[in-house]
Amino acid sequence: MEKRILKPGTVLYPVPVVMVSCGSFSLNKQMNIITAAWTGIINSEPPMVYVSVRPSRYSYGIIKEYGCFVINLATKEQTFNMDYCGVKSGRDIDKFKETGLTAIKSQAVDAPSIAQSPVNIECVTKQIIPLGTHDMFIAEVVSVSADEQYFDDKDAFDFNSANPVCYSHGAYYTLGEYVGKFGYSVRKK
Ligand SMILES: Cc1cc2nc3c(=O)[nH]c(=O)nc-3n(C[C@H](O)[C@H](O)[C@H](O)COP(=O)(O)O)c2cc1C
């Protein structure tokens, strides 16, 4: 197979894309939403995730100051608002007001959750690692809220039915066709 050698870059696509909400719900202060694609799972127990944020973002100082944030997953229907939160700054506008997304009280952190999001992952920052263009916020997940409508008749959470969105080479996509279950390669037919 012939390969073309590319300039080293972050071509690890597709990746999740999420709306990160920050600020203080109790003080009704600096509540904002930043869209982030540089985010992911980094540990299972304790559950830990990361979000990498450029120091130039308005949200950067807010996330740093309050020490917590919420990762809000998005569905196909929310993609327009998610994109908007990724091109407009909270320095200039109130993104909750402009998008109609609703800030609600979280369970375990003071950062607001987004009501319309199917899954709210509440995070407490444990470490901030400057990497170059971005600072990596390593955080522990302290509470997760999931929309009732995505539980199936066996009470299992079926987020795939919510049409989750991912990001690949500059564009948003929903999931494609079902290919197989974890471990299906070794399971007896
Ligand atoms: C799809 C998408 C993914 C993004 N991912 C990130 C990211 O991972 N980290 C980051 O710092 N900015 C990211 N951005 C850019 C910020 O969301 C954008 O600069 C936003 O306006 C910052 O808002 P703020 O100034 O209110 O914090 C992304 C934008 C889009 C549209």
The ligand as a Gaussian input file, in Angstrom:
#p B3LYP/6-31G(d) Opt

LIG

0 1
 C      -16.433000      22.498000      16.583000
 C      -15.629000      23.402000      17.478000
 C      -14.726000      22.863000      18.370000
 C      -13.964000      23.696000      19.209000
 N      -13.105000      23.132000      20.101000
 C      -12.410000      23.934000      20.940000
 C      -11.559000      23.355000      21.939000
 O      -11.480000      22.147000      22.105000
 N      -10.854000      24.206000      22.739000
 C      -10.936000      25.570000      22.607000
 O      -10.239000      26.300000      23.334000
 N      -11.744000      26.132000      21.672000
 C      -12.485000      25.355000      20.856000
 N      -13.333000      25.899000      19.937000
 C      -13.431000      27.364000      19.814000
 C      -14.287000      28.011000      20.917000
 O      -15.479000      27.295000      21.124000
 C      -14.596000      29.452000      20.463000
 O      -13.408000      30.189000      20.359000
 C      -15.620000      30.153000      21.366000
 O      -16.055000      31.304000      20.713000
 C      -15.019000      30.523000      22.713000
 O      -16.025000      31.081000      23.476000
 P      -15.751000      32.014000      24.735000
 O      -14.853000      33.155000      24.255000
 O      -17.123000      32.474000      25.134000
 O      -15.082000      31.168000      25.759000
 C      -14.109000      25.097000      19.111000
 C      -15.040000      25.644000      18.217000
 C      -15.801000      24.800000      17.406000
 C      -16.807000      25.401000      16.459000

